[in-house]
Amino acid sequence: MPAQPVNSSLLLVRMLAAAVAAATALAAVFAVGAIAYAKAHGINLIDVLTAPIAFVVYAGPPLIALGLASRAQSWAAAAIASALTGLLAAGLVVYRGAPWHFGYWQANANDAQTQMLVATLFLAWPTTIIAAAIWRAVNPESD
């Protein structure tokens, strides 16, 4: 059975949510890298070895939101993906992880790293898991 075509307004919402999620993931990875660089005053071997783990931890929630947005087949699923994307982007700004907080990262690298880690582990990941579970319930499966 072929997949049903998606109307243009739903496609636009999906694409906007996916774009914001991708930008959020890039901003989070940039923040973590800049904070690590500021803490170590350069790149160390441990930073290179832990980079894949940091990528999964910090970029995981927005990348999951990107996947939810790109695969949404209904308005409810697109709304959940958009709301999750908005929450993750807003959280990045609130917890000083946006690129314009670069000066804060350099001046307070230890605090910035701890704040990003706690916000990611205890807010971003649980919110993403709950939103993904609800998204699965409202998104019709296509074969």
N, C-alpha and C positions, 0 to 999 in steps of 0.2 A: 504494500500500500504506500503510495508516494506521500511525502510530507505536504501538509497544507501550506499554501503560500501565505506569507506574513504581509499584512497591510503596511503601507508606507509610514504611517505615523507610529506604529509599533516598532518598525525597523529603526526609525529615527531615535526613539527613546532608548532602544537597545544599544545603538551605536554611541549615543551620548554617554550613557552609563558606562559602557566599555572604555570609552576614551578617558573619562574621569578616573576610572579604576586603574587604568594603565599609568596615568599621570601620578596617581597616589602611590602606586607601587614604585615608580621611579624616584619619586620624592623621598619615600621611606628609605630606599636603598642608598640614595645620595646622602641623606642625613646620617645614617649609620656609618657609612664610609668616612664622611667628614669628621664625625665625632671620634671614630677610631684613630684617624690620622692626627687629630688635635691632641688626643690623649698620649699617643706614642711619639709625637713630634716626628712623624715619618711612618714608613711602612715597615713592619716587622714580619718575620716568618710566620708568627702565630696569627697575624691578621690575614695573611694569604691562605693559611690552612683552615681557618674558621670562616672564611668568606662564604662558602656554599651553605653552611649551616645558618649563618646570619641572613643570607638571602631568603632561605625557606621560612625562617622565623618572622622576619619583618615584612617581606613582600608577599607572603602566603595569603593573608586575608584579602588584600586588594586584588590579587590574581584570581582567587576563588570568586570574588565579586565580579570580576571581568568575565569569567566563565559562565556564571549565572546569567549575567546580562546578555551575553552573546547567544545563549541557548534558550532564552525565554520564549515560550510559544503562546503565552497569554498575557493579558494586561496585568493581571494580578502578579504573575511571576516577574514581569518587567518592573512593576512597582516595588516589589521586594528587593530586587537586584539594585534598583536605583536608590532606594532608601538605605540599603547597606553601603553602597558606594558613597553616598552623601555622609553617612555617619563616620565612615573610615576617613574620608577627606577632612571632615570637621575635627575629628579626633587628632589628626596629624597637626592641624593648626593649633588646637587648644593645648596640646602637649608639646608645643614648640618643636615640631619636627618638619615644618615647612622650610623650603629653601631660604626664605627671607629671615629666618632665625639663625643664620650662619654665625653672626657675631656672638650670640648666646652660646652656641656650641663651642666656639673657640675659648670663650672666657670661663665656661662652666662645663667642661667636657665630662667629668665624672657624674655630675648631677644630670646632665642631658642624657647620658647613656643609661643611667638607672631609670630615669623617667620614661624613656622610650621602651625599655625592656618591660617594665611593670605595666605600662599602658598596653603594650602589644600582647603580653601573655594573659593579663587578667581582664582586659576589655575587648580588644580587637578579635582575638581568637574565639572567645565564648560567643560574642555577638555574631561572628561569621558562621559558627557552627549552628547556632539557633536559627539564623536567617536561612541557611542552606537547607535545614530540615523542613522549615515551613515552605520554602521555595519548591522542594520536591513534592510536597503535598498538593500544591496548586498548579504546578506545571504539567500539562498533559504530556504523556510519553508518546514519542513517535517511533515507529518501527522502521 
